[in-house]
Amino acid sequence: MTDATSIREAVERRLAKRYRAEARFRSFGIAAICFAIAVLLLLLGSIGYQSISAFTVNELSLPVTLERERVDPRGDGSPESLRAGSYNGILQDALREQFPSVTERAQLRELFALYTPLNAARLLNEVAENPGLVGQTIYFDMPISDHADLYLQGRITDSVRAEQSVAASPSGVSGEVSIRTDEPAFASLMAAAQNDLTERAEALERRASRYRNRAEGMDAGSAAERLISDAATAEAQAEVLRASAASALEETSLSSDLQSRLVEINGGVVKVETISQGGRVATGRALLPLVSADAANSWTIRTIEVPETERRFSDAQIVWTDALADAGLVTERFNTYLFTNADSREPELAGVQGALIGSILTMFVTMLLAVPIGVFTAIYLEEFAPKNKLTDLIEVNINNLAAVPSIVFGLLGLAVFINFFGLPRSAPLVGGMVLALMTLPTVIISSRAALKAVPPSIREAALGVGASRTQTVFHHVLPLALPGILTGSIIGLAQALGETAPLLMIGMVAFIADAPSLAPGGLTEPATVMPVQIYLWSDGAERAFEARTAAAIIVLLALMIAFNALAVFLRRRFEKRW
Amino acid sequence: MTEKIQTVYHANQPANPKVALDGVDVFYGPKQAVFGVTMGIPDRSVTAFIGPSGCGKSTVLRTINRMNDTIDIARVTGSVKIDGEEVNAKDVDPVILRARVGMVFQKPNPFPKSIYDNIAYGPRIHGLASSKSELDDIVETSLKKAGLWNEVSDRLDQPGTGLSGGQQQRLVIARAIAVSPEVILMDEPCSALDPIATAKIEELIDELRENYCIIIVTHSMAQAARVSQHTAFFHLGDLVEYGGTEEIFTNPHDQRTQDYITGRFG
């Protein structure tokens, strides 16, 4: 009796421990999965968030007049004549028409930067396709420049508008305009500028004293001297800032490294450059001409939060873009350029179509080579080859090849396919061949595993009724192994689809502005593929390429998911139970 | 290596054996699994191979339709003749041989196809039927012979793998019959079945005896006694004793046979 109870107690003690261990293991598992999901969501979320702006585009729709003498200089309507037309001039004029007050050369340059001249080629194409348009006035749609697009999406700067109800009278309607108010309406701007200047002076002084301290701790020498001279420069700058801060409440000049202030009055916009008379008078240039010089009781001071020097989109461009948007000439819509255009230097015109076609062609070649060769190799090795030293050696080598870094295959492709066989560089044909080499071991290994998983009883059954070995394999073993083979092959292809390194070696990293054709001839045209396009864009100088990079990643991920869904579908479709 | 033991042959050995084995040795790699088996197996009767696990009875069975060819390391020497024709001869195609010698395995192994296609597969690859109706006839006759027709005639397009274990095994027998073999080899055909299914198979074997030479490997002494006319006892790769089933079971000459039959080992 006591024995039985003590055994029971011992078991119960251990049992509690065992359950604790189980609970611990389970909670670790759940924690690991939660962590993985969180990281995945974070990743997808950040890519998704970054890509949003690339999926929409703000399109500028301008009325352009296609005067015959400018579009068709020879007057015969021939393609050569059309190509000689000055389409960029037409676009420039169309934009100038919207802002007749802009006449200075520098300002015009800023105005014309609202679109990329590459659109002239698109206009030419449209005219060449429809010669009947010559002589007409049409609305021509083009993506607004990437900076304007980012601005319209609120990604360049925030701005705040402060309604004013003090009477203000402008001195004129265009050019240099000063706005006079009875009360110091601009005093707060002066205080803000003073604050800003003081803060910056303090920061400079702090830096100067840091330099001096460091110089003191050092032995006298050129390094210490340099620090001391840097400190002196900073102090001098701080002194200048302090001086302008001291007089800021009396008269302030808003330099371009301070927040920009725009006065919106009488339908025009004046950029404030100086404030004087204790905040009663603001003077500046009219970026948009005023309708009248009458005194107004209701006007607005608009603050652009990011100083002009810290952005690549000027105050004037902000005002013009807003004016175009207010005139209903800018519409936001789904960015089809992303899918119908190939790569471009201008982010607003850049698309993934070229890379997508390149990827399709490359994958086509890879599939055509890797899947049949791989599957038949696997069948031979698994079902027919004698088991001896030679086949063992082959097996070991195939397994090793699967672990070879992919860039090595790229080098191989460069040395063998391009240098030795003289195939063209940058071509999907060569890319596909290189990726096929890389994919083959994966296909062979997974196909062999699938063949091995077919129960031997099926082979015996077939052989038992007198099927030959080949009949046994092709009538019975292969159909049963097919789901596994397909899954392995598609996963191998999906890997190849995401591969970059070997393609860099064979020159598929080029800037390709024309998508290769989907016809067989496209196989030897220069092309690039999706992952390389992502790599190229991630390096792009323009900020809008950031969003394009994320968008391209999403397109590639969608392609991968489609591939894997196909694998799952095929698996379900062909799976048989026995 | 131990000296080859002398096989005890009972009287009334078949004068005109369907299958004749003479000095058959089988090697798996360097290891010898079967030692000089010599025996004659009569036509239109059931011959049972009995013996403890690993005694080589299945291996001997598989020499008759050269299934050992499919094992890379297996090597067979000696002579196996069917109707006086050497099966190991170079000019004998194992495919043709296996059409003449059907085989049923331990685990029912229907193809993952319809019942109809399971039966029709053999005739199709051997070109035994010239028309669809002829093929239908073969399927029907084979299923009838295997006693399965009444159970499956209305669902020939259903997968063969959906049948019960006993039905599957009879389907597999029907598949073997469909190519009109002369010899049917059965490797423990009932070991995966329940007693009722076993009884049905045994009944079937008894019927098939009328037309075929049947060789059955079994672990069940009772089954051997029930279905076979001849019994061969194997032990450690040797054929120890061979003769009429009744004689072997009632009057075993060798001590090991007696021990095995009475259940003292094995």
HADDOCK unambig.tbl for C-alpha pairs under 7 A between the chains (distance, minus, plus):
assign (segid A and resid 457 and name CA) (segid B and resid 109 and name CA) 5.96 0.50 0.50
assign (segid A and resid 458 and name CA) (segid B and resid 109 and name CA) 6.29 0.50 0.50
assign (segid A and resid 458 and name CA) (segid B and resid 111 and name CA) 6.56 0.50 0.50
assign (segid A and resid 461 and name CA) (segid B and resid 109 and name CA) 6.32 0.50 0.50
assign (segid A and resid 464 and name CA) (segid B and resid 98 and name CA) 6.03 0.50 0.50
assign (segid A and resid 464 and name CA) (segid B and resid 102 and name CA) 6.18 0.50 0.50
assign (segid A and resid 464 and name CA) (segid B and resid 103 and name CA) 5.47 0.50 0.50
assign (segid A and resid 465 and name CA) (segid B and resid 98 and name CA) 6.10 0.50 0.50
assign (segid A and resid 465 and name CA) (segid B and resid 99 and name CA) 5.86 0.50 0.50
assign (segid A and resid 465 and name CA) (segid B and resid 102 and name CA) 6.13 0.50 0.50
assign (segid A and resid 465 and name CA) (segid B and resid 122 and name CA) 5.67 0.50 0.50
assign (segid A and resid 465 and name CA) (segid B and resid 176 and name CA) 6.10 0.50 0.50
assign (segid A and resid 466 and name CA) (segid B and resid 95 and name CA) 4.68 0.50 0.50
assign (segid A and resid 466 and name CA) (segid B and resid 96 and name CA) 6.54 0.50 0.50
assign (segid A and resid 466 and name CA) (segid B and resid 98 and name CA) 4.65 0.50 0.50
assign (segid A and resid 466 and name CA) (segid B and resid 99 and name CA) 4.90 0.50 0.50
assign (segid A and resid 466 and name CA) (segid B and resid 122 and name CA) 6.97 0.50 0.50
assign (segid A and resid 467 and name CA) (segid B and resid 95 and name CA) 6.21 0.50 0.50
assign (segid A and resid 467 and name CA) (segid B and resid 125 and name CA) 6.93 0.50 0.50
assign (segid A and resid 468 and name CA) (segid B and resid 95 and name CA) 5.85 0.50 0.50
assign (segid A and resid 576 and name CA) (segid B and resid 112 and name CA) 6.90 0.50 0.50
assign (segid A and resid 577 and name CA) (segid B and resid 112 and name CA) 6.90 0.50 0.50
assign (segid A and resid 578 and name CA) (segid B and resid 112 and name CA) 5.54 0.50 0.50
assign (segid A and resid 578 and name CA) (segid B and resid 161 and name CA) 5.85 0.50 0.50
